[in-house]
């Protein structure tokens, strides 16, 4: 499939990554894992996968949670230097930058759309995230940027105002990051929950990839079918616990652009070593080794 990135003047590295994602959509599934932000070395998940399978995921998930902008930039640089793909999400509130803040805060949403102290507070957080993303862009590092995830689940503050408010909020971030901060290394990932509620789509003009999070142990086929009715963009399964053998995704007709295991127990306890080996050694799964051989053959992983 082909699709045009929504960010103007996208850096060549991001354009190449998006081209790779579009080219492989429906043919192969990219392996990914989210790092644990609380782990001492942030390498628990990648170390475990390598120890178990002898291979590494092609994509590493990071999080700006706890104001760890410098740490995320450093680890994103390290992963990119190995030839890997970087995706970043963000569990944050407006007043606090933590998982509890992302769930418990309930702002006056109208104040976010006018010149108010609350909006300025929110923008001050966006300033720091944008600066970190720009640092990566200046280094030629593309980022699959997945803010405001699971919005239609409405358990995070950004979804609690309802679908119309959320769409305004998404577009405000997209326009500010693109037009004000001039970020040109982002591929925008629009992340539904497993519910994929109707009426929550902001439009093809402000996202590059659309997907769903689901922890029910299935291939997430229900979400796939609903997303296919919304858009022709590449689709990603960007949070899950239990993986399925690749044959299951193929049989269900939902070979996602990528799967991303969530961290700690969602990877280690929810997946047997046999299952992980089967997935990571399947020729239809793109590992770090595969991705480097294809995209950076002079730079072995």
C-alpha positions in Angstrom: 0.0 0.0 0.0 1.0 3.7 -0.3 0.1 6.6 1.8 1.5 10.1 2.1 2.9 11.3 5.4 0.9 14.1 7.0 3.9 16.2 8.2 5.3 18.6 5.6 9.1 18.6 4.8 9.5 15.3 6.7 13.2 14.3 7.2 14.3 11.7 4.8 14.8 9.1 7.5 11.2 9.4 8.6 10.0 9.3 5.1 12.0 6.1 4.5 10.6 4.5 7.6 7.0 5.4 6.6 7.7 3.9 3.2 8.9 0.7 4.8 5.8 0.5 7.0 3.5 1.1 4.1 5.4 -1.4 1.9 5.3 -4.2 4.4 1.7 -3.6 5.8 -0.2 -6.8 5.3 2.9 -8.8 4.5 5.1 -8.8 7.6 4.6 -7.7 11.2 7.3 -5.6 13.0 8.3 -6.8 16.5 8.3 -4.2 19.3 8.5 -4.0 23.0 7.9 -1.2 25.5 10.6 -0.6 28.0 9.8 -0.3 31.7 10.3 3.3 32.8 11.0 2.3 36.3 13.7 -0.3 35.6 17.2 0.6 36.6 18.8 0.1 33.1 15.5 0.3 31.1 16.7 -2.9 29.3 14.8 -5.6 31.2 12.5 -6.4 28.2 15.1 -6.3 25.4 17.5 -8.4 27.5 14.8 -10.9 28.2 13.8 -11.3 24.6 17.4 -11.7 23.5 18.1 -14.2 26.2 15.0 -16.2 25.4 15.1 -16.0 21.6 18.6 -14.9 20.5 16.9 -12.0 18.6 15.9 -8.5 19.3 12.7 -6.5 18.5 13.0 -4.1 15.7 11.1 -1.3 17.6 11.6 0.0 21.1 8.9 1.9 22.9 9.7 4.7 25.3 7.7 7.1 27.5 8.2 10.7 28.5 6.6 9.9 31.9 8.2 11.3 35.0 9.8 14.2 33.0 12.5 11.7 31.7 13.1 13.7 28.6 16.9 13.5 28.7 16.8 9.8 29.5 14.4 9.0 26.6 16.5 11.0 24.2 19.6 9.2 25.3 18.0 5.7 25.0 16.3 6.6 21.7 19.7 7.7 20.3 21.3 4.4 21.5 18.5 2.3 19.9 18.7 4.2 16.7 22.5 3.8 16.6 21.9 0.1 16.6 19.6 0.5 13.6 16.3 0.2 15.5 13.0 2.0 15.3 11.8 4.4 18.0 8.3 4.9 19.2 7.4 7.3 22.1 4.2 7.6 24.1 3.4 9.8 27.0 1.6 9.1 30.3 1.2 12.6 31.6 -1.3 15.0 33.2 -1.3 18.7 32.9 -0.3 19.4 36.4 1.7 16.2 37.0 3.7 14.0 34.8 2.9 10.5 36.0 0.6 7.6 35.4 -1.8 8.6 38.2 -1.9 12.1 36.9 -2.8 10.9 33.4 -5.8 9.0 34.9 -6.9 11.2 37.8 -6.7 14.7 36.4 -10.0 16.2 35.1 -9.3 19.7 33.6 -11.8 22.3 32.6 -11.5 21.5 28.9 -12.8 24.8 27.6 -9.9 26.5 29.3 -7.5 24.4 27.2 -8.9 26.0 24.0 -8.6 29.6 25.2 -5.7 31.8 26.4 -5.7 30.6 30.0 -3.2 29.7 32.7 -4.3 26.1 32.4 -3.5 26.0 28.6 -0.1 27.7 29.3 0.6 25.1 31.8 -0.2 22.4 29.3 1.9 24.1 26.7 4.8 24.3 29.1 4.8 20.5 29.2 4.5 20.3 25.4 7.5 22.7 25.1 9.7 20.2 26.9 8.4 17.2 24.9 8.8 19.1 21.7 12.4 20.1 22.6 13.3 16.5 23.2 11.6 15.4 19.9 13.5 18.2 18.1 16.8 17.0 19.5 16.1 13.6 18.0 15.0 15.2 14.7 18.2 17.2 14.5 20.1 13.9 14.9 18.2 12.4 12.0 16.1 10.1 14.2 12.5 9.5 13.2 9.9 8.9 15.9 6.6 7.1 15.8 4.8 9.6 18.1 1.8 8.1 19.9 0.4 10.8 22.3 -3.0 10.6 24.0 -3.3 6.9 23.5 -6.4 4.8 24.4 -8.4 8.0 24.1 -11.7 6.4 23.5 -11.4 4.3 26.6 -11.9 7.5 28.5 -9.8 6.4 31.5 -7.1 9.0 30.7 -7.9 12.7 31.2 -7.5 13.5 27.5 -10.6 11.3 26.7 -12.8 12.4 29.5 -14.2 15.4 27.7 -15.7 13.1 25.0 -15.0 12.6 21.3 -15.4 16.2 20.1 -13.2 17.6 22.7 -10.6 15.0 22.1 -10.5 15.6 18.4 -10.0 19.3 19.1 -7.2 18.5 21.5 -5.5 16.1 19.1 -5.6 18.7 16.3 -4.3 21.4 18.6 -1.3 19.2 19.4 -0.8 18.2 15.8 -0.9 21.9 14.6 1.3 23.2 17.4 4.0 20.5 17.0 3.9 20.8 13.2 3.4 24.5 12.6 4.8 26.1 15.8 7.6 23.8 16.8 8.3 22.8 13.2 8.9 19.2 14.1 9.6 17.3 10.9 10.7 13.9 12.2 7.4 12.6 13.6 5.1 9.9 12.2 1.8 10.4 14.0 0.3 7.3 15.5 -3.4 7.5 16.5 -4.0 5.0 19.2 -7.5 3.7 20.0 -8.3 1.4 22.9 -9.6 -2.1 22.1 -13.1 -0.7 22.0 -12.6 1.6 18.9 -15.7 3.7 19.7 -17.4 5.4 16.7 -17.0 9.1 16.1 -13.5 9.5 17.6 -11.4 9.7 14.5 -9.7 13.1 13.9 -9.1 12.4 10.2 -6.6 11.1 7.7 -5.0 14.6 7.4 -3.5 14.5 11.0 -2.2 11.0 11.5 0.0 8.5 9.6 -0.8 5.2 11.4 -3.9 4.2 13.2 -4.1 1.4 15.8 -5.5 -0.2 18.9 -4.4 -1.4 22.3 -5.9 -4.7 23.6 -4.9 -7.1 26.4 -7.6 -9.8 25.9 -5.2 -12.4 24.4 -6.7 -12.3 20.9 -5.4 -11.2 17.6 -7.5 -8.0 18.2 -9.5 -8.8 15.1 -12.6 -6.9 16.2 -10.6 -3.7 16.4 -9.0 -4.4 13.0 -12.4 -4.7 11.4 -13.6 -1.4 12.9 -10.4 0.4 12.0 -10.6 -0.8 8.4 -14.0 0.9 8.2 -12.4 4.2 9.3 -9.2 4.5 7.3 -6.9 3.0 4.7 -3.8 4.0 6.7 -1.5 1.3 8.0 -2.8 -0.3 11.2 -0.8 -1.2 14.3 -1.4 -3.3 17.4 0.6 -1.0 19.6 0.0 -2.5 23.0 -0.6 -6.0 24.0 0.3 -8.6 26.6 -0.2 -12.1 25.2 1.1 -12.6 21.7 -0.4 -15.0 19.2 1.4 -17.2 16.8 1.7 -15.4 13.5 -0.5 -18.1 11.8 -3.3 -16.8 14.0 -3.0 -13.2 12.7 -2.8 -14.5 9.2 -5.8 -16.8 9.6 -7.8 -13.9 11.1 -6.7 -11.6 8.2 -5.2 -9.0 10.6 -1.4 -8.9 10.0 -0.8 -5.6 11.8 2.1 -3.3 10.9 3.6 -4.1 14.3 2.8 -5.6 17.6 4.2 -4.1 20.8 4.4 -6.1 24.0 3.9 -4.0 27.1 6.7 -4.2 29.6 7.5 -6.4 32.6 4.9 -9.0 33.5 3.0 -8.4 30.3 6.0 -9.7 28.3 7.6 -12.1 30.8 4.7 -13.7 32.6 2.1 -13.6 29.8 4.2 -15.3 27.1 5.9 -18.6 27.3 9.5 -19.0 26.0 8.2 -21.4 23.4 5.7 -18.8 22.1 8.3 -16.0 22.0 10.7 -18.2 20.1 8.0 -19.2 17.6 7.1 -15.5 17.0 10.6 -14.1 16.9 11.9 -16.9 14.5 8.9 -16.6 12.2 10.0 -15.3 8.7 6.9 -13.0 8.7 8.1 -11.1 11.8 10.6 -8.3 11.4 13.3 -8.3 14.1 16.0 -5.8 14.7 18.4 -8.1 12.7 15.9 -8.2 9.8 15.3 -4.5 9.8 19.0 -3.6 9.9 19.8 -6.0 7.1 17.0 -4.4 4.9 17.5 -0.7 5.8 21.1 -0.4 7.1 23.0 -3.3 5.6 26.4 -1.6 6.2 25.5 -1.3 10.0 24.9 -4.8 11.5 22.8 -4.9 14.6 
